[in-house]
Amino acid sequence: MERFHYILTIIAVFAYWILIAGVTARIIFQRRAIGVSFAWLMVIYIFPFAGIIAYLLFGEHNIGSKRAARTQEMFKPYLTWFDHLFHLEQYKPQFMSSYSRNINALCINRLGIPSLYNNTLSLLCDPHIILKTIIKDIQQAKQTIHLEFYIWHPGGLANDVANSLIEAANRGVSVKILLDSAGSLAFFKTPWPQLMKSAGIQLVKVLAVTPFRAFIRRIDLRMHRKIIVIDNKIGYTGSMNLVDPDHFNIHSGVGKWIDIMVRLKGSSVPVLNCIHAWDWEVETKFRELPILPSNIPTPPYQSPNCVQVIPSGPGVRDEIIHQVLLQSIYQAQTSITITTPYFIPSEQLIFGLISAAQKGIDVRIIIPARTNSIMVEWASRSFFTELLQAGVKLYRFQQGLLHTKSVVIDETLSLIGTVNLDMRSLWLNFEVTLAAEEPHFTQELVSLQQDYIDDSIQIDIESWGHRALWKRIVEQFFYQFSPLL
């Protein structure tokens, strides 16, 4: 009997060794960033069985074989639709500045999507004004309303948005809504979904989270986009979910969420609508590409209003927004100002920011003093020392959870959308960003960023260097896992 147990133990140890070796080889041959590979190796060796299970569930960008095949089949018709944009009068690369021209070239080569002129952008930064403006536009809709959000949380003005959509559907407007199943979990537990469907609204739950689906695709892939398109003429995107901050996470201890949205009119609205059409087809298999922008002669040299729509995510084009960020940082001549709620940058971004500061560029990063993720907060702090030593200015916003995601380069180029400066947004989630070169809009964003700085406390390098030893230890612990957060 003892010999049997001995043999059984040997077999179990050998089987475990084979499993560890197999997963290790899989991690190495994926050829991801070294930091990501190293973090996963730490997980599977420190937490033997749990680490392997975690890697199998969350370690690879597996979107499911059927979804992957469907997205591959979709590229050709969508690229054909994008190809028509190059024949518009609004496509004038010869008038683009170096900022827009380089981003335009990158997005054409990777996405097939060009930058377009003839856009009007409005910056909305008060949540109640944002929701009331959305409601007003919905009330005036005549044909179609398309929405896509990570979080829809019931309560307050968010309920008024739901009622306005039901009223629109009742008067014959086609309403399509995509909501992330995890982010909008609270919404799906209310009567609102059934009320909407009863009114004829098409409501689709995106990326359902179930135990069975864990075996066919990565379950923490999230639809993080925020998109509204009304009649193919008015578009919205930005950092704000469909929530009323007076009713959302009010007991979380981080204060109200501070957000912005961009209201967009003009040539780039149908492009934003096409991103929604792509996501709708992936989920429903139903294709309905939007009408192309009207061909309108425009003199961009008189009114620069160039906008590039940039979607990213597994199955679309990996790392495209990461590339745009790096391109923008390396183009900077005088200033870089970033706002982000979660700050866990890649090694390339850290190097770019440090290099910019060491060249004498004014680099400012604004983050919230408190976040809703303890792990992310500690991992974020682990980057402060090397940034401060390079001359980067770090500000901690005091008036709530600063959720705005924005980058302004040389007070000329604006990047604004749904992307956090963390590994999840840059490599994992489905996101969308606008790269805009429009002087009045950019100056409004610069002014808003300064307001954030005025409500922040700048981190002093000397006092930061005297923080407690235990804090440094915790920071370094979470730093090792930062590529996975």
C-alpha positions as semicolon CSV with decimal commas, in nm:
position;residue;x (nm);y (nm);z (nm)
1;M;0,000;0,000;0,000
2;E;0,283;0,235;0,088
3;R;0,446;0,155;-0,245
4;F;0,120;0,241;-0,424
5;H;0,103;0,579;-0,246
6;Y;0,468;0,638;-0,329
7;I;0,410;0,567;-0,699
8;L;0,096;0,780;-0,697
9;T;0,290;1,069;-0,542
10;I;0,564;1,038;-0,804
11;I;0,305;1,038;-1,084
12;A;0,127;1,342;-0,934
13;V;0,453;1,537;-0,897
14;F;0,558;1,447;-1,251
15;A;0,217;1,543;-1,391
16;Y;0,231;1,875;-1,206
17;W;0,584;1,936;-1,337
18;I;0,466;1,866;-1,693
19;L;0,173;2,105;-1,644
20;I;0,398;2,381;-1,506
21;A;0,648;2,328;-1,789
22;G;0,371;2,339;-2,049
23;V;0,219;2,662;-1,917
24;T;0,567;2,817;-1,881
25;A;0,649;2,731;-2,242
26;R;0,313;2,872;-2,351
27;I;0,384;3,201;-2,172
28;I;0,733;3,230;-2,321
29;F;0,629;3,147;-2,679
30;Q;0,349;3,407;-2,672
31;R;0,626;3,671;-2,708
32;R;0,445;3,938;-2,510
33;A;0,609;4,221;-2,318
34;I;0,874;4,077;-2,086
35;G;0,708;4,237;-1,784
36;V;0,378;4,064;-1,863
37;S;0,545;3,726;-1,908
38;F;0,748;3,768;-1,588
39;A;0,436;3,862;-1,389
40;W;0,250;3,553;-1,508
41;L;0,546;3,330;-1,427
42;M;0,548;3,474;-1,075
43;V;0,177;3,401;-1,040
44;I;0,199;3,036;-1,145
45;Y;0,508;2,969;-0,929
46;I;0,390;3,154;-0,616
47;F;0,033;3,023;-0,636
48;P;0,087;2,676;-0,788
49;F;-0,257;2,542;-0,883
50;A;-0,449;2,869;-0,851
51;G;-0,190;3,044;-1,070
52;I;-0,229;2,791;-1,351
53;I;-0,608;2,819;-1,337
54;A;-0,582;3,198;-1,336
55;Y;-0,360;3,191;-1,644
56;L;-0,591;2,958;-1,832
57;L;-0,886;3,188;-1,754
58;F;-0,723;3,531;-1,788
59;G;-0,378;3,489;-1,937
60;E;-0,443;3,513;-2,310
61;H;-0,643;3,739;-2,541
62;N;-0,884;3,462;-2,630
63;I;-1,209;3,616;-2,757
64;G;-1,359;3,280;-2,855
65;S;-1,315;3,094;-3,183
66;K;-1,656;3,189;-3,326
67;R;-1,617;3,556;-3,237
68;A;-1,262;3,560;-3,378
69;A;-1,375;3,398;-3,704
70;R;-1,665;3,642;-3,735
71;T;-1,441;3,946;-3,686
72;Q;-1,199;3,821;-3,951
73;E;-1,485;3,784;-4,200
74;M;-1,606;4,137;-4,120
75;F;-1,283;4,319;-4,206
76;K;-1,334;4,322;-4,582
77;P;-1,679;4,491;-4,595
78;Y;-1,585;4,741;-4,326
79;L;-1,256;4,826;-4,495
80;T;-1,453;4,883;-4,814
81;W;-1,677;5,126;-4,622
82;F;-1,372;5,305;-4,477
83;D;-1,215;5,319;-4,823
84;H;-1,494;5,554;-4,940
85;L;-1,380;5,809;-4,680
86;F;-1,061;5,871;-4,877
87;H;-1,267;6,011;-5,166
88;L;-1,438;6,277;-4,954
89;E;-1,349;6,645;-4,974
90;Q;-1,311;6,630;-4,596
91;Y;-1,004;6,409;-4,631
92;K;-0,719;6,655;-4,688
93;P;-0,391;6,512;-4,555
94;Q;-0,195;6,789;-4,728
95;F;-0,337;7,041;-4,480
96;M;-0,274;6,834;-4,168
97;S;-0,014;6,937;-3,913
98;S;0,264;6,694;-3,827
99;Y;0,063;6,583;-3,521
100;S;-0,244;6,481;-3,721
101;R;-0,051;6,362;-4,026
102;N;0,150;6,102;-3,834
103;I;-0,152;5,972;-3,643
104;N;-0,349;5,965;-3,969
105;A;-0,078;5,756;-4,139
106;L;-0,062;5,513;-3,846
107;C;-0,440;5,466;-3,835
108;I;-0,466;5,424;-4,212
109;N;-0,202;5,152;-4,215
110;R;-0,341;4,968;-3,913
111;L;-0,716;5,038;-3,927
112;G;-0,789;5,172;-4,272
113;I;-0,955;5,477;-4,109
114;P;-0,843;5,829;-4,213
115;S;-0,866;6,158;-4,026
116;L;-1,144;6,387;-4,152
117;Y;-1,208;6,761;-4,144
118;N;-1,541;6,941;-4,107
119;N;-1,623;6,854;-3,745
120;T;-1,765;7,050;-3,455
121;L;-1,664;6,938;-3,106
122;S;-1,822;7,048;-2,778
123;L;-1,662;6,966;-2,443
124;L;-1,916;6,878;-2,172
125;C;-1,783;6,843;-1,818
126;D;-2,087;6,874;-1,589
127;P;-2,257;6,532;-1,554
128;H;-2,605;6,675;-1,520
129;I;-2,558;6,894;-1,827
130;I;-2,419;6,592;-2,014
131;L;-2,723;6,379;-1,935
132;K;-2,971;6,659;-2,004
133;T;-2,803;6,734;-2,339
134;I;-2,819;6,365;-2,431
135;I;-3,189;6,357;-2,337
136;K;-3,259;6,666;-2,550
137;D;-3,086;6,512;-2,852
138;I;-3,276;6,185;-2,802
139;Q;-3,604;6,376;-2,789
140;Q;-3,523;6,533;-3,125
141;A;-3,414;6,205;-3,289
142;K;-3,602;6,117;-3,608
143;Q;-3,458;5,789;-3,738
144;T;-3,195;5,607;-3,532
145;I;-3,035;5,607;-3,188
146;H;-2,734;5,384;-3,120
147;L;-2,583;5,350;-2,772
148;E;-2,292;5,151;-2,634
149;F;-2,175;5,166;-2,272
150;Y;-1,971;4,975;-2,020
151;I;-2,188;5,080;-1,725
152;W;-2,553;5,181;-1,716
153;H;-2,650;5,232;-1,355
154;P;-3,014;5,308;-1,277
155;G;-3,117;5,616;-1,080
156;G;-3,161;5,989;-1,124
157;L;-3,110;6,133;-1,472
158;A;-3,000;5,792;-1,603
159;N;-3,364;5,687;-1,562
160;D;-3,471;5,996;-1,757
161;V;-3,244;5,883;-2,041
162;A;-3,415;5,542;-2,035
163;N;-3,759;5,704;-2,047
164;S;-3,658;5,929;-2,337
165;L;-3,534;5,624;-2,531
166;I;-3,865;5,443;-2,471
167;E;-4,054;5,751;-2,590
168;A;-3,834;5,766;-2,900
169;A;-3,898;5,399;-2,977
170;N;-4,273;5,454;-2,933
171;R;-4,268;5,728;-3,199
172;G;-4,092;5,499;-3,448
173;V;-3,722;5,568;-3,392
174;S;-3,498;5,261;-3,425
175;V;-3,307;5,223;-3,097
176;K;-3,013;4,983;-3,054
177;I;-2,828;4,948;-2,724
178;L;-2,514;4,748;-2,640
179;L;-2,429;4,713;-2,270
180;D;-2,143;4,524;-2,111
181;S;-2,285;4,238;-1,908
182;A;-2,049;4,284;-1,611
183;G;-2,036;4,663;-1,598
184;S;-2,415;4,697;-1,632
185;L;-2,504;4,407;-1,404
186;A;-2,712;4,630;-1,172
187;F;-2,909;4,764;-1,469
188;F;-2,996;4,416;-1,597
189;K;-3,143;4,330;-1,257
190;T;-3,401;4,612;-1,283
191;P;-3,729;4,625;-1,481
192;W;-3,570;4,863;-1,735
193;P;-3,450;4,597;-1,986
194;Q;-3,798;4,448;-2,015
195;L;-3,960;4,791;-2,040
196;M;-3,722;4,881;-2,322
197;K;-3,777;4,557;-2,511
198;S;-4,153;4,596;-2,476
199;A;-4,121;4,936;-2,645
200;G;-3,934;4,780;-2,938
201;I;-3,582;4,876;-2,830
202;Q;-3,314;4,626;-2,931
203;L;-3,105;4,570;-2,618
204;V;-2,807;4,336;-2,630
205;K;-2,596;4,212;-2,339
206;V;-2,231;4,211;-2,446
207;L;-1,968;3,955;-2,337
208;A;-2,183;3,756;-2,099
209;V;-2,003;3,626;-1,790
210;T;-2,089;3,262;-1,717
211;P;-1,885;2,964;-1,589
212;F;-1,928;2,785;-1,923
213;R;-1,793;3,077;-2,127
214;A;-1,473;3,070;-1,921
215;F;-1,373;2,760;-2,121
216;I;-1,423;2,923;-2,464
217;R;-1,299;3,278;-2,414
218;R;-1,131;3,502;-2,161
219;I;-1,404;3,611;-1,919
220;D;-1,256;3,946;-1,813
221;L;-1,260;4,094;-2,164
222;R;-1,483;4,399;-2,134
223;M;-1,664;4,632;-2,371
224;H;-1,536;4,960;-2,227
225;R;-1,654;5,193;-2,506
226;K;-1,894;5,480;-2,447
227;I;-2,071;5,574;-2,770
228;I;-2,396;5,748;-2,858
229;V;-2,491;5,826;-3,220
230;I;-2,820;5,994;-3,307
231;D;-2,950;6,001;-3,667
232;N;-2,591;5,946;-3,787
233;K;-2,543;6,322;-3,729
234;I;-2,468;6,370;-3,358
235;G;-2,216;6,161;-3,168
236;Y;-2,093;6,134;-2,811
237;T;-1,793;5,965;-2,658
238;G;-1,570;6,022;-2,357
239;S;-1,508;5,891;-2,009
240;M;-1,859;5,903;-1,862
241;N;-2,072;5,594;-1,828
242;L;-2,448;5,624;-1,841
243;V;-2,480;5,706;-1,472
244;D;-2,596;5,992;-1,255
245;P;-2,307;6,051;-1,012
246;D;-2,556;6,145;-0,741
247;H;-2,678;5,781;-0,751
248;F;-2,365;5,587;-0,853
249;N;-2,112;5,439;-0,604
250;I;-2,198;5,712;-0,354
251;H;-2,080;5,498;-0,058
252;S;-1,750;5,388;-0,212
253;G;-1,543;5,639;-0,015
254;V;-1,380;5,801;-0,319
255;G;-1,627;6,085;-0,374
256;K;-1,822;6,161;-0,690
257;W;-1,686;6,048;-1,023
258;I;-1,557;6,339;-1,235
259;D;-1,611;6,284;-1,607
260;I;-1,632;6,449;-1,945
261;M;-1,800;6,375;-2,277
262;V;-1,743;6,511;-2,627
263;R;-2,045;6,602;-2,836
264;L;-1,947;6,565;-3,199
265;K;-2,113;6,682;-3,520
266;G;-1,977;6,649;-3,872
267;S;-1,786;6,407;-4,091
268;S;-1,652;6,182;-3,815
269;V;-1,992;6,096;-3,664
270;P;-2,067;5,821;-3,922
271;V;-1,720;5,676;-3,849
272;L;-1,809;5,657;-3,480
273;N;-2,141;5,503;-3,586
274;C;-1,951;5,244;-3,789
275;I;-1,767;5,134;-3,474
276;H;-2,106;5,073;-3,311
277;A;-2,218;4,884;-3,625
278;W;-1,907;4,665;-3,598
279;D;-1,978;4,580;-3,234
280;W;-2,344;4,521;-3,312
281;E;-2,259;4,273;-3,587
282;V;-2,007;4,090;-3,368
283;E;-2,279;4,036;-3,107
284;T;-2,586;3,979;-3,328
285;K;-2,443;3,870;-3,668
286;F;-2,665;4,142;-3,821
287;R;-2,496;4,396;-4,051
288;E;-2,623;4,749;-4,100
289;L;-2,344;4,983;-4,202
290;P;-2,428;5,353;-4,159
291;I;-2,469;5,599;-4,444
292;L;-2,138;5,753;-4,544
293;P;-2,066;6,120;-4,464
294;S;-2,187;6,369;-4,721
295;N;-1,917;6,500;-4,951
296;I;-1,876;6,861;-4,836
297;P;-1,601;7,091;-4,968
298;T;-1,416;7,232;-4,669
299;P;-1,123;7,475;-4,633
300;P;-0,928;7,320;-4,341
301;Y;-0,659;7,586;-4,361
302;Q;-0,921;7,839;-4,244
303;S;-1,067;7,628;-3,961
304;P;-0,859;7,327;-3,850
305;N;-1,102;7,074;-3,708
306;C;-0,942;6,740;-3,788
307;V;-1,068;6,430;-3,602
308;Q;-0,937;6,074;-3,605
309;V;-1,161;5,799;-3,464
310;I;-0,949;5,521;-3,313
311;P;-1,108;5,193;-3,196
312;S;-0,903;4,920;-3,032
313;G;-0,945;4,582;-2,873
314;P;-0,891;4,209;-2,930
315;G;-0,992;4,112;-3,280
316;V;-0,976;4,474;-3,401
317;R;-0,617;4,599;-3,397
318;D;-0,416;4,531;-3,084
319;E;-0,212;4,813;-2,932
320;I;-0,320;5,080;-3,183
321;I;-0,410;5,332;-2,910
322;H;-0,087;5,247;-2,729
323;Q;0,099;5,329;-3,052
324;V;-0,091;5,656;-3,094
325;L;-0,002;5,757;-2,738
326;L;0,366;5,682;-2,794
327;Q;0,361;5,867;-3,126
328;S;0,200;6,170;-2,961
329;I;0,443;6,176;-2,668
330;Y;0,748;6,160;-2,895
331;Q;0,608;6,444;-3,111
332;A;0,572;6,679;-2,813
333;Q;0,783;6,994;-2,821
334;T;0,671;7,197;-2,519
335;S;0,409;7,023;-2,301
336;I;0,226;6,700;-2,223
337;T;-0,070;6,697;-1,984
338;I;-0,244;6,370;-1,895
339;T;-0,547;6,293;-1,681
340;T;-0,625;5,932;-1,598
341;P;-0,804;5,757;-1,310
342;Y;-0,580;5,450;-1,324
343;F;-0,209;5,495;-1,390
344;I;-0,019;5,174;-1,464
345;P;0,172;5,259;-1,781
346;S;0,371;5,026;-2,001
347;E;0,750;5,032;-1,994
348;Q;0,746;5,212;-2,331
349;L;0,515;5,486;-2,201
350;I;0,721;5,535;-1,885
351;F;1,036;5,567;-2,095
352;G;0,863;5,813;-2,330
353;L;0,738;6,033;-2,046
354;I;1,076;6,029;-1,872
355;S;1,255;6,109;-2,196
356;A;1,017;6,399;-2,264
357;A;1,071;6,546;-1,917
358;Q;1,447;6,510;-1,946
359;K;1,436;6,704;-2,275
360;G;1,279;6,993;-2,086
361;I;0,920;6,931;-2,193
362;D;0,663;7,022;-1,927
363;V;0,510;6,683;-1,843
364;R;0,214;6,686;-1,603
365;I;0,010;6,386;-1,490
366;I;-0,313;6,431;-1,293
367;I;-0,455;6,131;-1,107
368;P;-0,716;6,099;-0,832
369;A;-0,600;6,098;-0,471
370;R;-0,824;5,796;-0,410
371;T;-0,940;5,524;-0,649
372;N;-1,184;5,237;-0,626
373;S;-0,905;4,978;-0,664
374;I;-0,652;4,933;-0,383
375;M;-0,425;4,712;-0,595
376;V;-0,415;4,963;-0,879
377;E;-0,351;5,251;-0,640
378;W;-0,049;5,082;-0,482
379;A;0,087;4,966;-0,818
380;S;0,047;5,321;-0,951
381;R;0,255;5,465;-0,665
382;S;0,545;5,239;-0,757
383;F;0,610;5,452;-1,068
384;F;0,618;5,788;-0,890
385;T;0,983;5,796;-0,781
386;E;1,142;5,752;-1,125
387;L;0,895;5,998;-1,280
388;L;0,958;6,263;-1,014
389;Q;1,334;6,220;-1,043
390;A;1,307;6,283;-1,418
391;G;1,115;6,606;-1,362
392;V;0,760;6,485;-1,433
393;K;0,503;6,678;-1,227
394;L;0,248;6,456;-1,051
395;Y;-0,079;6,593;-0,915
396;R;-0,332;6,411;-0,696
397;F;-0,686;6,540;-0,750
398;Q;-0,875;6,595;-0,423
399;Q;-1,236;6,651;-0,525
400;G;-1,348;6,297;-0,606
401;L;-1,254;6,014;-0,838
402;L;-1,115;6,192;-1,142
403;H;-1,236;5,957;-1,416
404;T;-1,149;6,181;-1,714
405;K;-0,917;6,023;-1,970
406;S;-0,741;6,294;-2,169
407;V;-0,403;6,383;-2,319
408;V;-0,308;6,724;-2,459
409;I;0,014;6,765;-2,656
410;D;0,165;7,114;-2,692
411;E;-0,184;7,263;-2,633
412;T;-0,254;7,160;-2,993
413;L;-0,350;6,793;-3,013
414;S;-0,618;6,637;-2,791
415;L;-0,666;6,266;-2,724
416;I;-0,991;6,202;-2,546
417;G;-1,206;5,893;-2,500
418;T;-1,244;5,579;-2,291
419;V;-0,881;5,468;-2,248
420;N;-0,720;5,457;-1,905
421;L;-0,342;5,466;-1,884
422;D;-0,325;5,106;-1,767
423;M;-0,249;4,771;-1,922
424;R;-0,614;4,662;-1,928
425;S;-0,722;4,955;-2,147
426;L;-0,412;4,954;-2,365
427;W;-0,414;4,582;-2,445
428;L;-0,730;4,411;-2,330
429;N;-1,056;4,607;-2,334
430;F;-1,255;4,727;-2,632
431;E;-1,196;5,104;-2,633
432;V;-1,237;5,413;-2,849
433;T;-1,047;5,742;-2,858
434;L;-1,074;6,062;-3,060
435;A;-0,756;6,237;-3,170
436;A;-0,865;6,595;-3,237
437;E;-0,686;6,900;-3,363
438;E;-0,934;7,183;-3,315
439;P;-0,798;7,499;-3,145
440;H;-1,108;7,615;-2,956
441;F;-1,189;7,265;-2,826
442;T;-0,828;7,201;-2,723
443;Q;-0,809;7,531;-2,534
444;E;-1,126;7,437;-2,344
445;L;-0,967;7,105;-2,253
446;V;-0,644;7,279;-2,147
447;S;-0,848;7,509;-1,923
448;L;-1,033;7,213;-1,772
449;Q;-0,707;7,030;-1,703
450;Q;-0,579;7,342;-1,526
451;D;-0,895;7,343;-1,313
452;Y;-0,812;6,984;-1,216
453;I;-0,458;7,090;-1,122
454;D;-0,596;7,378;-0,911
455;D;-0,799;7,119;-0,717
456;S;-0,497;6,891;-0,673
457;I;-0,195;6,858;-0,448
458;Q;0,137;6,828;-0,626
459;I;0,357;6,545;-0,504
460;D;0,684;6,681;-0,368
461;I;0,984;6,465;-0,447
462;E;1,148;6,531;-0,111
463;S;0,847;6,443;0,102
464;W;0,772;6,146;-0,124
465;G;1,121;6,016;-0,055
466;H;1,048;6,012;0,319
467;R;0,738;5,791;0,304
468;A;0,730;5,490;0,537
469;L;0,933;5,179;0,455
470;W;0,627;4,954;0,468
471;K;0,464;5,162;0,194
472;R;0,765;5,113;-0,031
473;I;0,749;4,738;0,026
474;V;0,379;4,724;-0,061
475;E;0,439;4,939;-0,372
476;Q;0,714;4,710;-0,496
477;F;0,502;4,401;-0,431
478;F;0,217;4,530;-0,646
479;Y;0,463;4,667;-0,902
480;Q;0,564;4,308;-0,985
481;F;0,201;4,236;-1,081
482;S;0,131;4,572;-1,247
483;P;0,146;4,430;-1,604
484;L;-0,161;4,220;-1,519
485;L;-0,374;4,494;-1,357
